Amino acid sequence: MIRRSVSQLAGPPRIFTTSRSCLRTNAWPLLQLQSSSQQARYASSKTTPTSRVFNFFYGTTLIVGLGIVYIYATDTRASIHKWVVIPALRTIYPDAEDAHHIGNQTLKALWEFGLHPRERGDPDASHDLAVEVFGQTIRNPVATSAGIDKGAEIPDALFAFGAGIVEVGGATPKAQPGNEKPESFA
């Protein structure tokens, strides 16, 4: 027979006290009686050829899957931008100016990590859309307005969308209050 004092039967010291009797247990002394051979269990350090094949298969599938998601999500023509990103922005940020600001900040962060949406390939390889404006040849007549990038923080990311002209900044000779809140864009 093993003799124990009352303090040993009380279990480990309790940091948080509770009045719920279901949390109090007398199993602590039983756990201490288990032999060390029952408590110690070591993971096998050997891998079988089957587990190597499965690990290779799952790892390769994960890498290829992430590559496909990367290529799809960073393509400007991907439908995820129209059907997921825009509705999510409108739901999370009902105010158009807040959504615009967050969208620009997100695009800036994605540009810094190389994860920004971009025009894949050369859609105008034959240069059918090229135009000449004020002596400058522009690859296409699509342009962005100055209101998209008011602080001139993301011009390169906007060029990556495929625009031929990107206007940045927004300066007026006199400060203007802007449109009244809430703005509505139809």
N, C-alpha and C positions, 0 to 999 in steps of 0.2 A: 504494500500500500504506500502511496506517495502522500507525504504530508505537505500541506501548503498553509500559508498564513492567509488571513482574511484579505490582506492587501494584494496578495497574488491573485486571488480569485476575482477581484474587482475588474480585472482587465486592464487595458492600456489607459493611460491618463486621458481624460476627455477634455477637449478644448472647448467644445460647445455643449452646454447642458440642455436637456430637454425633459419635458414632463411626460412624454409619450413612452409608455412602457414597452411598446413593440420595438423600439430602437435599442432597448437594453438587452444585452445577450450575455449568456454565461458560456458561450462557445469559445471564448478566448483561451481558457486553460486547456481545452482539448486541442486547439491548434498548436499550443506550445509543446504538447506531448508527442507530436509526430516526429519520427526520426528524420535526420538530415538526408538520408537516402531517398525518402519519399518526397522531400521538398525540392531537391535539386534535380532539374531536368534540363538537359542540354540539347540545343538544336544540332542537327546533323551538319557537319561541315562538308560532306560529300554531296555532289549533285549528280544525278543520274542523267544519262543521255536523253531520256525522255523529257526531263524537266528543262534541260538546256534547249531542246527543240521548241518546247512550249514558250519558254522565256524569249527566245529569238523571234518566234512567230508573233507573240503579243507585243514585244518591243518594236518590231518592224511595222506591225499594223498601226500602232500608236503613232509612230513617227510619220508614216505615209498619210495617215488620217489627218494629223495636225497640218501637214504640208498642203493637203487638199483644201482644208478649211482656210488656211492662210491665203492661198491663191484665190479661192472663191470670195472670201470676205474683203480682200483688198482690191477686187475688181470693181470699177465704177459702174459696170453694167449689171452687177449682181442684184437680184431682186430682194435680197435681205435688207438692203438700204431703204428700199421703198416700203416694204411690208413689215419690217421689224423695227429698224432704227428710228425712222421718222415717227411712227405711232408711239413708240416708247418715249421719245423726247416730248411729244405733245401730251402724253399722259403724266409723265413725271413733272414737267415744267409747263403748266398751262399758259403762263405769260410768255409771249413770243420773244420778248427781249431776253428773258432769262434763258430760254431754250437756245437762242442765237448765241449768247455768250458762252454757254456750256458747250455747245457744238463747236465753236471756234477753239475753246480750250482743249477739248478732246482731240480735235484735228491736229492741234499744235503738239500735243503729247504723242499722238500716233506718228506724226512726222519725225519727232525726235528718236523714236524707237524703230523707225522704218516700217511701221505697220499701217501706214495711211492708205486710203483708197487711191488707186491710180488707173490710168488708161492703159490697158494691156495691149501689146502689139502696136502696129501702126495702122489705124483704121483708114488713114488717108494716104496710103502709099503712092497712089497715082497723083497726088497733089491737085485733085480736082477742086478742092475747097480753098486753095491758096488765093489770097487777095493782096493787093498792094494798097497801102494806106499811107499817105504823106511820104512816099518813097521807101517805106518799109514793107517788106514782104512778110505777111502773116500766114501761118499754115492753115488757119481756118477763121471764119468770121465770128466765131462764138466768143463772147466776152463776159466777164463778170462785172458786176457793178461795184462802185467804191463802198457801198454800204455793207458788203459781206465782210470785208476785213478792215474795219475802221482804224485799228491800231497798227496796221501793216505788220502783223505778227506771223501770217501764214501764206505769203505769196507763193512760195515754192510748192506748198501742198495744193494750192488752187491751180497752179500750172500743171501739176500731176494729174488733175482731173481731166485735162485735155483741152482746156480753154486756150484760145489763141491770144487773147488779151486779158490781163488781170489788172484791174484798177484797185489800188489800195489806199487806205487813209481816207480821211474825210475832214476837210478844213473849211471853215467859213470865216469871212472877215469879222463877223460879230457873233458872239455866243447866242445860241438859240435854245429855247426851252425844249424843243422836240414835240412830238405828238402827245396828246392827252392819253392818260391811262384809262381804261385798258385799251390797248391798240387791238384792232381786229384786222386780220389779213384774210381776205377771201380767196 
